[in-house]
Amino acid sequence: MRLLVRRTSCICSDIVEQLPLAQSTVSQHLKVLKEAGLIRGDVDGPRVCYCVEPRALRRLKSLVGGL
């Protein structure tokens, strides 16, 4: 999430380069975050560009901050 928050969009391969995880693991995590509504994935040819859903992130921060 930090990588996505710092950028306006990220391509999966850019994210994989920044993390010590396999591409398949990163893709699975992105899928879960997308299903949860925290990120959006826009198809750009053979790539998917991911970005944060600002409203969902604010809501998550509010919920976590209330613990």
Wavefront OBJ file of the C-alpha trace (Angstrom):
o trace
v 0.000 0.000 0.000
v 2.840 2.403 0.770
v 4.218 2.008 -2.742
v 0.830 2.797 -4.228
v 0.184 5.737 -1.911
v 3.466 7.364 -3.007
v 2.570 7.148 -6.711
v -0.416 8.057 -8.830
v -0.299 4.605 -10.432
v 1.914 1.522 -10.460
v 2.298 -1.335 -12.869
v 2.543 -4.745 -11.242
v 6.099 -5.290 -12.500
v 7.160 -1.975 -10.891
v 5.762 -3.175 -7.578
v 7.474 -6.574 -7.899
v 10.841 -4.839 -8.397
v 10.409 -3.039 -5.061
v 9.451 -6.067 -2.975
v 11.260 -9.267 -1.976
v 8.307 -11.361 -3.182
v 7.547 -13.441 -6.244
v 5.414 -11.864 -8.968
v 2.635 -14.372 -8.319
v 2.558 -13.425 -4.614
v 2.393 -9.709 -5.417
v -0.397 -10.347 -7.930
v -2.374 -12.286 -5.339
v -2.016 -9.505 -2.772
v -3.075 -6.911 -5.347
v -6.098 -9.044 -6.191
v -7.148 -9.168 -2.524
v -6.657 -5.407 -2.091
v -8.701 -4.791 -5.249
v -11.501 -7.109 -4.090
v -11.538 -5.232 -0.769
v -11.978 -1.967 -2.679
v -8.745 -0.417 -1.405
v -7.138 -0.193 -4.842
v -8.234 0.032 -8.454
v -6.637 -1.809 -11.358
v -6.924 -0.324 -14.843
v -5.943 -2.467 -17.826
v -3.423 -0.789 -20.130
v -2.726 -3.262 -22.917
v -0.928 -6.274 -21.436
v -0.341 -4.456 -18.138
v -2.517 -3.518 -15.210
v -1.911 -0.139 -13.579
v -2.904 -0.052 -9.918
v -3.719 2.973 -7.795
v -5.200 3.629 -4.365
v -8.897 4.367 -3.884
v -8.596 7.493 -1.697
v -12.017 7.244 -0.023
v -11.482 3.606 0.890
v -8.025 4.387 2.271
v -9.400 7.216 4.430
v -12.097 4.864 5.743
v -9.503 2.180 6.529
v -7.335 4.702 8.385
v -10.358 5.811 10.383
v -11.309 2.250 11.283
v -7.772 1.223 12.239
v -7.202 4.452 14.137
v -10.255 3.695 16.242
v -8.830 0.435 17.590
l 1 2 3 4 5 6 7 8 9 10 11 12 13 14 15 16 17 18 19 20 21 22 23 24 25 26 27 28 29 30 31 32 33 34 35 36 37 38 39 40 41 42 43 44 45 46 47 48 49 50 51 52 53 54 55 56 57 58 59 60 61 62 63 64 65 66 67
